[in-house]
């Protein structure tokens, strides 16, 4: 038996996130804030190329190991299934689009910075609920996941915390659109 790199997009993303956090907590303490945190609307500078890059890279940076592990638990569970159904390149494109949309929405609507892959997690959760359905159908799993996950995020958005429920909702919205309009390869 041998170990297989079975989900290249998912695994590479996970390893890059872990490496960035390790480097940020050891030899490069400003790394996460410098390259992997999209600023809020007051901090975004359209003339700064790094701010444009951060619209994509904020999903790679994490505040601490607990934050990273919470996101990777879902990503490593759901990502390989999505890679089989949609292909590695398509999943990477969906992740990039979700990162961009959550980053742009944060810059347009919020004062606070955005950091982490939870928008990607919610995109994957909603997208996974579309497996095994035919065109013209709405999967019951989608309706239930929509109610459970996004319903909870909408309720939690009224609480004071340091979690971007809005990024979760936007990520879930992206996953829903991808599920409806991007049929799986199977």
LUMVEXFI-462672 format. One record per residue: chain; x, y, z of N, C-alpha, C, O, CB in turn; residue number from 1. Coordinates in nm, 2 decimals, padded with zeros to 4 digits. Glycine has a CB too. Layout:
A|X|Y|Z|X|Y|Z|X|Y|Z|X|Y|Z|X|Y|Z|NUM $
...
***
This chain:
A|00.08|-00.12|00.00|00.00|00.00|00.00|00.09|00.13|00.00|00.20|00.13|00.05|-00.09|00.00|00.12|1 $
A|00.03|00.23|-00.06|00.11|00.36|-00.06|00.01|00.47|-00.04|-00.11|00.45|-00.06|00.18|00.38|-00.19|2 $
A|00.06|00.58|00.01|-00.02|00.70|00.03|-00.04|00.77|-00.10|00.06|00.79|-00.17|00.04|00.79|00.14|3 $
A|-00.16|00.81|-00.13|-00.19|00.88|-00.26|-00.23|01.02|-00.23|-00.31|01.05|-00.14|-00.30|00.80|-00.34|4 $
A|-00.18|01.11|-00.31|-00.22|01.25|-00.30|-00.35|01.26|-00.38|-00.35|01.31|-00.49|-00.11|01.35|-00.36|5 $
A|-00.46|01.22|-00.32|-00.59|01.20|-00.38|-00.67|01.32|-00.42|-00.76|01.31|-00.51|-00.67|01.11|-00.30|6 $
A|-00.65|01.43|-00.36|-00.73|01.55|-00.39|-00.63|01.67|-00.39|-00.62|01.74|-00.29|-00.84|01.57|-00.28|7 $
A|-00.57|01.69|-00.51|-00.46|01.79|-00.51|-00.50|01.93|-00.48|-00.43|02.00|-00.41|-00.41|01.79|-00.65|8 $
A|-00.62|01.98|-00.52|-00.66|02.11|-00.48|-00.68|02.12|-00.33|-00.63|02.22|-00.27|-00.79|02.15|-00.56|9 $
A|-00.75|02.03|-00.28|-00.79|02.03|-00.13|-00.66|02.02|-00.05|-00.64|02.09|00.05|-00.89|01.92|-00.10|10 $
A|-00.58|01.92|-00.08|-00.46|01.90|00.00|-00.36|02.01|-00.01|-00.30|02.05|00.09|-00.39|01.77|-00.04|11 $
A|-00.34|02.06|-00.13|-00.24|02.17|-00.15|-00.29|02.29|-00.07|-00.21|02.36|-00.01|-00.22|02.21|-00.30|12 $
A|-00.42|02.32|-00.08|-00.48|02.44|00.00|-00.45|02.42|00.15|-00.41|02.51|00.21|-00.63|02.45|-00.03|13 $
A|-00.48|02.30|00.20|-00.46|02.27|00.34|-00.31|02.29|00.38|-00.29|02.35|00.48|-00.51|02.13|00.37|14 $
A|-00.22|02.23|00.30|-00.08|02.24|00.34|-00.03|02.39|00.33|00.05|02.43|00.41|00.00|02.16|00.24|15 $
A|-00.08|02.46|00.23|-00.04|02.60|00.22|-00.09|02.68|00.34|-00.02|02.76|00.40|-00.09|02.67|00.09|16 $
A|-00.21|02.66|00.38|-00.27|02.73|00.50|-00.19|02.70|00.62|-00.16|02.78|00.70|-00.42|02.69|00.52|17 $
A|-00.16|02.57|00.64|-00.08|02.53|00.76|00.06|02.59|00.76|00.11|02.63|00.86|-00.07|02.37|00.77|18 $
A|00.12|02.59|00.64|00.26|02.65|00.63|00.26|02.80|00.66|00.34|02.85|00.73|00.31|02.62|00.49|19 $
A|00.16|02.87|00.61|00.15|03.01|00.63|00.13|03.04|00.78|00.19|03.13|00.84|00.03|03.07|00.55|20 $
A|00.04|02.96|00.85|00.02|02.98|00.99|00.15|02.95|01.07|00.19|03.02|01.16|-00.09|02.90|01.04|21 $
A|00.22|02.84|01.03|00.34|02.80|01.10|00.45|02.91|01.09|00.51|02.95|01.18|00.40|02.67|01.04|22 $
A|00.46|02.96|00.96|00.56|03.07|00.94|00.52|03.20|01.01|00.61|03.26|01.07|00.57|03.10|00.79|23 $
A|00.40|03.23|01.01|00.35|03.35|01.08|00.37|03.34|01.23|00.39|03.45|01.29|00.20|03.37|01.05|24 $
A|00.36|03.22|01.29|00.38|03.21|01.43|00.52|03.18|01.48|00.55|03.17|01.59|00.29|03.10|01.48|25 $
A|00.61|03.17|01.38|00.75|03.14|01.41|00.84|03.25|01.36|00.87|03.35|01.42|00.79|03.01|01.37|26 $
A|00.89|03.23|01.24|00.99|03.31|01.18|00.95|03.44|01.11|01.02|03.53|01.08|01.07|03.23|01.09|27 $
A|00.82|03.45|01.07|00.76|03.56|00.99|00.64|03.61|01.06|00.53|03.60|01.01|00.74|03.53|00.85|28 $
A|00.65|03.68|01.18|00.53|03.71|01.26|00.43|03.80|01.19|00.31|03.80|01.22|00.57|03.78|01.38|29 $
A|00.47|03.88|01.09|00.37|03.97|01.03|00.31|03.92|00.90|00.24|03.98|00.83|00.44|04.10|01.00|30 $
A|00.34|03.79|00.87|00.31|03.73|00.74|00.15|03.73|00.72|00.11|03.78|00.61|00.36|03.59|00.73|31 $
A|00.08|03.68|00.82|-00.07|03.67|00.80|-00.13|03.81|00.78|-00.21|03.83|00.68|-00.13|03.61|00.92|32 $
A|-00.09|03.90|00.86|-00.15|04.04|00.85|-00.10|04.11|00.72|-00.18|04.18|00.65|-00.12|04.13|00.97|33 $
A|00.02|04.08|00.68|00.07|04.15|00.56|00.02|04.10|00.43|00.00|04.18|00.33|00.22|04.13|00.56|34 $
A|00.00|03.97|00.42|-00.04|03.91|00.29|-00.18|03.83|00.29|-00.23|03.81|00.18|00.06|03.82|00.24|35 $
A|-00.23|03.80|00.40|-00.34|03.71|00.41|-00.46|03.76|00.49|-00.54|03.68|00.54|-00.30|03.58|00.46|36 $
A|-00.48|03.89|00.49|-00.59|03.95|00.56|-00.64|04.06|00.47|-00.57|04.16|00.45|-00.55|04.00|00.70|37 $
A|-00.77|04.05|00.43|-00.82|04.16|00.35|-00.87|04.27|00.44|-00.95|04.24|00.54|-00.94|04.11|00.25|38 $
A|-00.83|04.40|00.42|-00.88|04.50|00.51|-01.03|04.53|00.49|-01.09|04.49|00.39|-00.80|04.63|00.49|39 $
A|-01.08|04.60|00.59|-01.22|04.65|00.58|-01.22|04.77|00.48|-01.12|04.81|00.42|-01.27|04.69|00.71|40 $
A|-01.34|04.83|00.47|-01.36|04.94|00.37|-01.27|05.06|00.40|-01.24|05.13|00.30|-01.50|04.98|00.36|41 $
A|-01.24|05.09|00.52|-01.16|05.20|00.55|-01.01|05.18|00.52|-00.94|05.27|00.49|-01.18|05.25|00.69|42 $
A|-00.97|05.05|00.52|-00.83|05.02|00.51|-00.79|04.98|00.37|-00.67|04.97|00.34|-00.79|04.91|00.60|43 $
A|-00.89|04.95|00.28|-00.86|04.91|00.14|-00.81|05.02|00.06|-00.88|05.13|00.06|-00.98|04.84|00.08|44 $
A|-00.70|05.01|-00.01|-00.65|05.11|-00.10|-00.64|05.05|-00.24|-00.57|04.96|-00.27|-00.51|05.16|-00.05|45 $
A|-00.72|05.11|-00.33|-00.73|05.06|-00.46|-00.60|05.07|-00.54|-00.58|04.99|-00.63|-00.84|05.14|-00.54|46 $
A|-00.51|05.16|-00.50|-00.38|05.17|-00.57|-00.28|05.07|-00.52|-00.17|05.06|-00.57|-00.33|05.31|-00.55|47 $
A|-00.31|05.00|-00.41|-00.21|04.91|-00.35|-00.24|04.77|-00.41|-00.34|04.70|-00.38|-00.23|04.90|-00.20|48 $
A|-00.14|04.72|-00.49|-00.16|04.58|-00.55|-00.18|04.47|-00.45|-00.24|04.37|-00.47|-00.04|04.55|-00.64|49 $
A|-00.12|04.49|-00.33|-00.13|04.39|-00.23|-00.28|04.38|-00.18|-00.32|04.27|-00.14|-00.04|04.42|-00.11|50 $
A|-00.35|04.49|-00.17|-00.49|04.48|-00.13|-00.57|04.41|-00.23|-00.66|04.33|-00.19|-00.54|04.63|-00.12|51 $
A|-00.54|04.42|-00.36|-00.61|04.34|-00.46|-00.57|04.19|-00.44|-00.66|04.10|-00.46|-00.57|04.39|-00.60|52 $
A|-00.45|04.16|-00.42|-00.41|04.02|-00.39|-00.48|03.96|-00.27|-00.52|03.85|-00.27|-00.26|04.01|-00.38|53 $
A|-00.49|04.04|-00.17|-00.55|03.99|-00.04|-00.70|03.96|-00.06|-00.76|03.88|00.02|-00.54|04.10|00.07|54 $
A|-00.76|04.01|-00.16|-00.90|03.97|-00.19|-00.91|03.82|-00.22|-01.02|03.76|-00.20|-00.96|04.05|-00.31|55 $
A|-00.81|03.76|-00.27|-00.80|03.62|-00.29|-00.73|03.55|-00.18|-00.78|03.44|-00.14|-00.73|03.59|-00.42|56 $
A|-00.63|03.60|-00.12|-00.54|03.53|-00.03|-00.59|03.52|00.12|-00.54|03.45|00.20|-00.40|03.58|-00.03|57 $
A|-00.69|03.60|00.15|-00.74|03.60|00.29|-00.79|03.47|00.33|-00.79|03.44|00.45|-00.85|03.70|00.30|58 $
A|-00.83|03.38|00.24|-00.87|03.25|00.28|-00.76|03.15|00.32|-00.79|03.05|00.38|-00.95|03.18|00.16|59 $
A|-00.64|03.19|00.29|-00.52|03.11|00.33|-00.48|03.14|00.47|-00.43|03.05|00.54|-00.41|03.13|00.23|60 $
A|-00.49|03.27|00.52|-00.45|03.31|00.65|-00.55|03.27|00.76|-00.67|03.27|00.73|-00.42|03.45|00.65|61 $
A|-00.50|03.24|00.88|-00.58|03.20|00.99|-00.53|03.26|01.12|-00.40|03.28|01.13|-00.60|03.05|01.01|62 $
A|-00.61|03.29|01.21|-00.57|03.36|01.33|-00.49|03.27|01.42|-00.39|03.32|01.49|-00.69|03.41|01.41|63 $
A|-00.52|03.14|01.43|-00.45|03.05|01.52|-00.48|02.91|01.47|-00.55|02.89|01.38|-00.49|03.07|01.67|64 $
A|-00.42|02.81|01.54|-00.44|02.67|01.50|-00.58|02.62|01.52|-00.63|02.54|01.44|-00.34|02.58|01.58|65 $
A|-00.65|02.67|01.62|-00.79|02.63|01.64|-00.87|02.68|01.52|-00.96|02.60|01.47|-00.84|02.68|01.77|66 $
A|-00.85|02.80|01.48|-00.92|02.86|01.36|-00.89|02.77|01.24|-00.99|02.74|01.16|-00.88|03.00|01.34|67 $
A|-00.77|02.74|01.21|-00.73|02.66|01.10|-00.79|02.52|01.10|-00.85|02.48|01.00|-00.58|02.65|01.09|68 $
A|-00.77|02.45|01.22|-00.82|02.32|01.23|-00.98|02.31|01.21|-01.03|02.22|01.15|-00.79|02.26|01.36|69 $
A|-01.05|02.41|01.26|-01.19|02.42|01.24|-01.23|02.42|01.10|-01.32|02.35|01.05|-01.25|02.54|01.32|70 $
A|-01.16|02.50|01.02|-01.19|02.51|00.88|-01.14|02.39|00.80|-01.21|02.34|00.71|-01.12|02.64|00.82|71 $
A|-01.02|02.34|00.83|-00.97|02.23|00.76|-01.04|02.10|00.78|-01.05|02.01|00.70|-00.82|02.21|00.79|72 $
A|-01.10|02.09|00.90|-01.18|01.97|00.93|-01.29|01.95|00.82|-01.31|01.84|00.77|-01.24|01.97|01.07|73 $
A|-01.36|02.06|00.79|-01.46|02.05|00.68|-01.40|02.04|00.54|-01.45|01.96|00.46|-01.55|02.17|00.69|74 $
A|-01.30|02.12|00.52|-01.24|02.12|00.38|-01.18|01.99|00.35|-01.20|01.94|00.23|-01.13|02.23|00.38|75 $
A|-01.11|01.93|00.44|-01.05|01.79|00.41|-01.16|01.68|00.40|-01.13|01.58|00.34|-00.95|01.76|00.52|76 $
A|-01.27|01.70|00.47|-01.38|01.60|00.46|-01.46|01.62|00.33|-01.48|01.52|00.26|-01.47|01.62|00.58|77 $
A|-01.49|01.74|00.29|-01.58|01.76|00.18|-01.50|01.78|00.05|-01.55|01.74|-00.06|-01.67|01.88|00.20|78 $
A|-01.39|01.85|00.05|-01.31|01.88|-00.07|-01.28|01.76|-00.16|-01.30|01.78|-00.28|-01.18|01.94|-00.03|79 $
A|-01.23|01.65|-00.11|-01.20|01.54|-00.20|-01.33|01.49|-00.28|-01.32|01.45|-00.39|-01.14|01.42|-00.12|80 $
A|-01.44|01.49|-00.21|-01.57|01.45|-00.28|-01.60|01.54|-00.39|-01.64|01.50|-00.50|-01.68|01.44|-00.17|81 $
A|-01.58|01.67|-00.36|-01.61|01.77|-00.46|-01.52|01.76|-00.58|-01.55|01.79|-00.69|-01.61|01.91|-00.40|82 $
A|-01.39|01.73|-00.55|-01.29|01.72|-00.66|-01.33|01.60|-00.75|-01.31|01.61|-00.87|-01.15|01.70|-00.60|83 $
A|-01.38|01.50|-00.69|-01.42|01.38|-00.78|-01.54|01.42|-00.86|-01.55|01.39|-00.98|-01.46|01.26|-00.69|84 $
A|-01.63|01.50|-00.81|-01.76|01.54|-00.88|-01.74|01.65|-00.98|-01.80|01.65|-01.08|-01.86|01.57|-00.78|85 $
A|-01.65|01.75|-00.94|-01.64|01.87|-01.03|-01.50|01.88|-01.10|-01.49|01.95|-01.19|-01.66|01.99|-00.95|86 $
A|-01.40|01.81|-01.05|-01.27|01.82|-01.10|-01.19|01.92|-01.02|-01.24|02.01|-00.96|-01.27|01.86|-01.24|87 $
A|-01.06|01.89|-01.01|-00.97|01.98|-00.93|-00.96|02.12|-00.98|-00.97|02.21|-00.90|-00.83|01.92|-00.93|88 $
A|-00.95|02.14|-01.11|-00.94|02.28|-01.16|-01.07|02.35|-01.14|-01.07|02.47|-01.10|-00.91|02.27|-01.31|89 $
A|-01.19|02.29|-01.15|-01.32|02.35|-01.13|-01.33|02.39|-00.98|-01.38|02.50|-00.95|-01.43|02.27|-01.17|90 $
A|-01.29|02.30|-00.89|-01.30|02.33|-00.75|-01.21|02.45|-00.72|-01.25|02.54|-00.64|-01.26|02.21|-00.67|91 $
A|-01.09|02.45|-00.77|-01.00|02.56|-00.75|-01.06|02.69|-00.79|-01.05|02.80|-00.73|-00.86|02.54|-00.82|92 $
A|-01.12|02.69|-00.91|-01.19|02.81|-00.96|-01.30|02.85|-00.87|-01.32|02.97|-00.84|-01.24|02.79|-01.11|93 $
A|-01.38|02.76|-00.82|-01.49|02.79|-00.73|-01.44|02.85|-00.60|-01.50|02.94|-00.54|-01.58|02.67|-00.70|94 $
A|-01.33|02.80|-00.55|-01.27|02.85|-00.43|-01.22|02.99|-00.45|-01.23|03.08|-00.37|-01.15|02.76|-00.38|95 $
A|-01.15|03.02|-00.57|-01.10|03.15|-00.60|-01.22|03.25|-00.61|-01.21|03.36|-00.56|-01.02|03.15|-00.73|96 $
A|-01.32|03.21|-00.68|-01.44|03.30|-00.70|-01.50|03.33|-00.56|-01.53|03.45|-00.53|-01.54|03.24|-00.79|97 $
A|-01.51|03.23|-00.48|-01.57|03.25|-00.34|-01.48|03.34|-00.26|-01.53|03.43|-00.19|-01.59|03.12|-00.27|98 $
A|-01.35|03.33|-00.27|-01.26|03.41|-00.20|-01.28|03.56|-00.24|-01.28|03.65|-00.16|-01.11|03.37|-00.21|99 $
A|-01.28|03.58|-00.37|-01.29|03.71|-00.43|-01.43|03.77|-00.39|-01.43|03.89|-00.34|-01.28|03.71|-00.58|100 $
A|-01.53|03.70|-00.40|-01.67|03.76|-00.37|-01.67|03.79|-00.22|-01.72|03.90|-00.18|-01.78|03.66|-00.40|101 $
A|-01.63|03.70|-00.13|-01.63|03.74|00.01|-01.54|03.85|00.05|-01.57|03.94|00.13|-01.59|03.61|00.10|102 $
A|-01.42|03.86|-00.02|-01.33|03.97|00.00|-01.39|04.10|-00.04|-01.38|04.20|00.03|-01.20|03.94|-00.07|103 $
A|-01.44|04.10|-00.16|-01.50|04.23|-00.21|-01.62|04.27|-00.13|-01.63|04.39|-00.09|-01.55|04.21|-00.36|104 $
A|-01.70|04.18|-00.09|-01.82|04.22|-00.01|-01.77|04.27|00.13|-01.83|04.37|00.18|-01.91|04.09|00.02|105 $
A|-01.67|04.22|00.18|-01.62|04.27|00.31|-01.56|04.41|00.30|-01.59|04.49|00.38|-01.51|04.17|00.36|106 $
A|-01.49|04.43|00.19|-01.43|04.56|00.16|-01.55|04.67|00.14|-01.54|04.78|00.19|-01.34|04.56|00.04|107 $
A|-01.65|04.63|00.08|-01.76|04.72|00.05|-01.85|04.75|00.17|-01.90|04.86|00.18|-01.85|04.67|-00.06|108 $
A|-01.86|04.65|00.26|-01.97|04.66|00.36|-01.92|04.67|00.51|-01.99|04.72|00.59|-02.05|04.55|00.35|109 $
A|-01.79|04.63|00.53|-01.75|04.62|00.67|-01.62|04.70|00.70|-01.54|04.71|00.62|-01.73|04.47|00.71|110 $
A|-01.61|04.74|00.82|-01.49|04.82|00.87|-01.38|04.72|00.91|-01.26|04.75|00.90|-01.52|04.91|00.99|111 $
A|-01.42|04.60|00.95|-01.32|04.50|01.00|-01.25|04.42|00.89|-01.31|04.40|00.78|-01.39|04.41|01.10|112 $
A|-01.14|04.37|00.92|-01.06|04.29|00.83|-01.12|04.15|00.82|-01.20|04.11|00.91|-00.91|04.28|00.86|113 $
A|-01.09|04.08|00.71|-01.14|03.94|00.70|-01.03|03.85|00.68|-00.93|03.87|00.61|-01.24|03.93|00.57|114 $
A|-01.04|03.73|00.75|-00.93|03.64|00.76|-00.99|03.50|00.77|-01.08|03.48|00.86|-00.83|03.67|00.88|115 $
A|-00.94|03.40|00.69|-00.98|03.26|00.71|-01.06|03.21|00.60|-01.11|03.28|00.51|-01.06|03.25|00.84|116 $
A|-01.08|03.08|00.60|-01.14|03.00|00.49|-01.28|02.96|00.52|-01.34|02.87|00.45|-01.06|02.88|00.46|117 $
A|-01.35|03.02|00.61|-01.49|02.98|00.65|-01.59|03.00|00.53|-01.68|02.93|00.52|-01.53|03.04|00.77|118 $
A|-01.56|03.10|00.45|-01.65|03.12|00.33|-01.63|03.00|00.24|-01.73|02.96|00.18|-01.61|03.25|00.26|119 $
A|-01.51|02.95|00.22|-01.48|02.84|00.14|-01.55|02.71|00.20|-01.61|02.63|00.13|-01.33|02.81|00.13|120 $
A|-01.55|02.70|00.33|-01.62|02.59|00.40|-01.76|02.59|00.37|-01.82|02.49|00.33|-01.59|02.60|00.56|121 $
A|-01.83|02.70|00.38|-01.97|02.71|00.36|-02.00|02.69|00.21|-02.11|02.64|00.18|-02.03|02.85|00.41|122 $
A|-01.92|02.74|00.12|-01.94|02.71|-00.02|-01.94|02.56|-00.04|-02.02|02.51|-00.11|-01.83|02.78|-00.11|123 $
A|-01.84|02.49|00.02|-01.83|02.35|00.00|-01.95|02.27|00.06|-02.00|02.18|00.00|-01.70|02.30|00.06|124 $
A|-01.99|02.32|00.18|-02.11|02.25|00.24|-02.23|02.26|00.15|-02.30|02.16|00.13|-02.14|02.31|00.38|125 $
A|-02.26|02.38|00.10|-02.38|02.39|00.02|-02.36|02.32|-00.12|-02.46|02.26|-00.17|-02.41|02.54|-00.01|126 $
A|-02.24|02.33|-00.17|-02.22|02.26|-00.30|-02.23|02.11|-00.29|-02.28|02.05|-00.37|-02.08|02.30|-00.35|127 $
A|-02.18|02.06|-00.18|-02.19|01.91|-00.15|-02.33|01.87|-00.14|-02.36|01.75|-00.17|-02.12|01.87|-00.03|128 $
A|-02.42|01.95|-00.10|-02.56|01.91|-00.09|-02.63|01.89|-00.23|-02.74|01.84|-00.23|-02.64|02.02|-00.01|129 $
A|-02.56|01.93|-00.33|-02.61|01.91|-00.47|-02.57|01.78|-00.53|-02.61|01.75|-00.65|-02.57|02.02|-00.55|130 $
A|-02.50|01.69|-00.46|-02.46|01.57|-00.52|-02.58|01.48|-00.54|-02.67|01.48|-00.46|-02.35|01.49|-00.44|131 $
A|-02.58|01.40|-00.64|-02.69|01.30|-00.67|-02.82|01.36|-00.69|-02.92|01.33|-00.62|-02.69|01.20|-00.56|132 $
A|-02.83|01.45|-00.78|-02.96|01.51|-00.82|-02.97|01.53|-00.97|-02.86|01.53|-01.04|-03.00|01.64|-00.75|133 $
A|-03.09|01.53|-01.03|-03.10|01.55|-01.17|-03.14|01.69|-01.20|-03.20|01.76|-01.12|-03.21|01.45|-01.22|134 $
A|-03.12|01.73|-01.33|-03.15|01.86|-01.37|-03.31|01.88|-01.36|-03.38|01.79|-01.38|-03.11|01.89|-01.52|135 $
A|-03.34|02.00|-01.31|-03.49|02.03|-01.29|-03.53|01.99|-01.15|-03.65|02.01|-01.12|-03.57|01.96|-01.39|136 $
A|-03.45|01.94|-01.07|-03.48|01.90|-00.93|-03.41|01.99|-00.83|-03.30|02.05|-00.86|-03.45|01.75|-00.90|137 $
A|-03.47|02.01|-00.72|-03.40|02.08|-00.61|-03.38|01.97|-00.50|-03.48|01.92|-00.45|-03.49|02.20|-00.55|138 $
A|-03.26|01.94|-00.47|-03.23|01.83|-00.37|-03.28|01.87|-00.23|-03.26|01.99|-00.18|-03.08|01.80|-00.36|139 $
A|-03.35|01.78|-00.16|-03.40|01.81|-00.03|-03.28|01.83|00.06|-03.29|01.91|00.16|-03.48|01.69|00.02|140 $
A|-03.16|01.77|00.04|-03.05|01.79|00.12|-03.00|01.94|00.11|-02.96|01.99|00.21|-02.93|01.70|00.07|141 $
A|-03.02|02.00|00.00|-02.99|02.14|-00.02|-03.08|02.22|00.07|-03.03|02.31|00.14|-03.00|02.18|-00.17|142 $
A|-03.20|02.20|00.07|-03.30|02.28|00.15|-03.27|02.26|00.29|-03.27|02.36|00.37|-03.45|02.23|00.11|143 $
A|-03.24|02.14|00.34|-03.21|02.12|00.48|-03.08|02.18|00.52|-03.08|02.25|00.63|-03.21|01.97|00.51|144 $
A|-02.98|02.17|00.44|-02.85|02.23|00.47|-02.86|02.38|00.47|-02.81|02.45|00.56|-02.74|02.19|00.37|145 $
A|-02.94|02.43|00.38|-02.96|02.58|00.37|-03.02|02.63|00.50|-02.98|02.73|00.56|-03.05|02.61|00.25|146 $
A|-03.13|02.56|00.54|-03.20|02.60|00.66|-03.11|02.58|00.79|-03.11|02.67|00.87|-03.32|02.51|00.68|147 $
A|-03.04|02.47|00.80|-02.96|02.45|00.92|-02.84|02.54|00.93|-02.82|02.61|01.02|-02.91|02.30|00.92|148 $
A|-02.75|02.53|00.82|-02.63|02.61|00.83|-02.65|02.76|00.81|-02.60|02.84|00.89|-02.53|02.56|00.72|149 $
A|-02.71|02.80|00.70|-02.73|02.94|00.68|-02.83|03.00|00.77|-02.81|03.12|00.81|-02.77|02.97|00.54|150 $
A|-02.93|02.93|00.81|-03.02|02.98|00.91|-02.95|03.01|01.04|-02.98|03.12|01.10|-03.14|02.88|00.93|151 $
A|-02.87|02.92|01.08|-02.79|02.95|01.21|-02.70|03.07|01.19|-02.69|03.15|01.29|-02.70|02.82|01.24|152 $
A|-02.64|03.09|01.08|-02.55|03.20|01.05|-02.62|03.33|01.06|-02.58|03.43|01.11|-02.47|03.18|00.92|153 $
A|-02.74|03.33|01.00|-02.82|03.45|01.00|-02.86|03.49|01.15|-02.85|03.60|01.18|-02.95|03.44|00.92|154 $
A|-02.90|03.39|01.22|-02.93|03.42|01.37|-02.81|03.46|01.44|-02.82|03.56|01.52|-02.99|03.29|01.43|155 $
A|-02.69|03.40|01.42|-02.57|03.44|01.49|-02.52|03.57|01.44|-02.44|03.64|01.52|-02.46|03.33|01.46|156 $
A|-02.56|03.62|01.33|-02.51|03.75|01.28|-02.56|03.87|01.37|-02.51|03.98|01.36|-02.55|03.78|01.14|157 $
A|-02.66|03.84|01.45|-02.71|03.95|01.54|-02.64|03.95|01.67|-02.66|04.04|01.76|-02.86|03.92|01.57|158 $
A|-02.54|03.85|01.69|-02.47|03.85|01.82|-02.34|03.93|01.80|-02.29|03.94|01.68|-02.44|03.70|01.86|159 $
A|-02.28|03.97|01.90|-02.15|04.04|01.90|-02.04|03.94|01.91|-02.03|03.88|02.02|-02.14|04.16|02.01|160 $
A|-01.96|03.92|01.81|-01.85|03.83|01.81|-01.74|03.87|01.71|-01.76|03.97|01.64|-01.89|03.68|01.79|161 $
A|-01.64|03.79|01.70|-01.53|03.83|01.60|-01.54|03.73|01.48|-01.44|03.71|01.41|-01.39|03.82|01.66|162 $
A|-01.66|03.68|01.45|-01.68|03.58|01.34|-01.75|03.65|01.23|-01.85|03.73|01.26|-01.75|03.45|01.39|163 $
A|-01.71|03.63|01.11|-01.78|03.70|01.00|-01.89|03.60|00.94|-01.87|03.53|00.85|-01.68|03.73|00.88|164 $
A|-02.00|03.61|01.01|-02.12|03.53|00.96|-02.15|03.57|00.82|-02.20|03.48|00.74|-02.24|03.55|01.05|165 $
A|-02.13|03.69|00.78|-02.16|03.74|00.65|-02.07|03.66|00.55|-02.12|03.63|00.44|-02.13|03.89|00.64|166 $
A|-01.95|03.63|00.58|-01.86|03.56|00.48|-01.92|03.41|00.47|-01.91|03.36|00.36|-01.72|03.55|00.54|167 $
A|-01.97|03.36|00.58|-02.03|03.23|00.58|-02.15|03.23|00.48|-02.17|03.14|00.40|-02.07|03.18|00.72|168 $
A|-02.23|03.33|00.50|-02.36|03.34|00.42|-02.32|03.36|00.27|-02.38|03.29|00.18|-02.45|03.45|00.47|169 $
A|-02.23|03.45|00.24|-02.18|03.47|00.10|-02.12|03.34|00.05|-02.15|03.31|-00.07|-02.08|03.59|00.10|170 $
A|-02.04|03.27|00.12|-01.98|03.15|00.08|-02.09|03.05|00.05|-02.08|02.98|-00.06|-01.88|03.09|00.18|171 $
A|-02.19|03.03|00.13|-02.30|02.94|00.11|-02.37|02.98|-00.02|-02.42|02.89|-00.09|-02.39|02.94|00.23|172 $
A|-02.39|03.11|-00.04|-02.46|03.16|-00.16|-02.38|03.12|-00.28|-02.44|03.07|-00.38|-02.48|03.31|-00.15|173 $
A|-02.25|03.14|-00.28|-02.17|03.09|-00.39|-02.18|02.94|-00.42|-02.20|02.90|-00.53|-02.02|03.13|-00.36|174 $
A|-02.17|02.86|-00.31|-02.19|02.72|-00.33|-02.32|02.68|-00.39|-02.33|02.59|-00.47|-02.17|02.65|-00.20|175 $
A|-02.43|02.75|-00.35|-02.56|02.73|-00.40|-02.56|02.76|-00.55|-02.62|02.68|-00.63|-02.67|02.81|-00.33|176 $
A|-02.51|02.87|-00.59|-02.50|02.91|-00.73|-02.42|02.81|-00.81|-02.46|02.76|-00.92|-02.45|03.05|-00.75|177 $
A|-02.31|02.77|-00.76|-02.22|02.67|-00.83|-02.30|02.54|-00.84|-02.29|02.47|-00.95|-02.09|02.64|-00.75|178 $
A|-02.37|02.50|-00.74|-02.45|02.37|-00.75|-02.56|02.38|-00.85|-02.58|02.28|-00.92|-02.51|02.34|-00.61|179 $
A|-02.63|02.49|-00.86|-02.74|02.50|-00.95|-02.69|02.51|-01.10|-02.75|02.46|-01.19|-02.82|02.62|-00.92|180 $
A|-02.58|02.59|-01.12|-02.54|02.62|-01.25|-02.42|02.55|-01.30|-02.38|02.56|-01.42|-02.51|02.76|-01.26|181 $
A|-02.35|02.47|-01.22|-02.23|02.40|-01.26|-02.25|02.25|-01.23|-02.22|02.20|-01.12|-02.10|02.45|-01.19|182 $
A|-02.31|02.18|-01.33|-02.33|02.04|-01.30|-02.20|01.96|-01.28|-02.10|01.99|-01.34|-02.41|01.97|-01.42|183 $
A|-02.21|01.86|-01.19|-02.09|01.78|-01.17|-02.06|01.69|-01.29|-02.14|01.68|-01.38|-02.12|01.68|-01.04|184 $
A|-01.94|01.64|-01.29|-01.89|01.56|-01.40|-01.95|01.42|-01.40|-01.95|01.35|-01.51|-01.73|01.55|-01.40|185 $
A|-02.01|01.38|-01.30|-02.06|01.24|-01.29|-02.20|01.23|-01.35|-02.26|01.13|-01.35|-02.07|01.20|-01.15|186 $
***
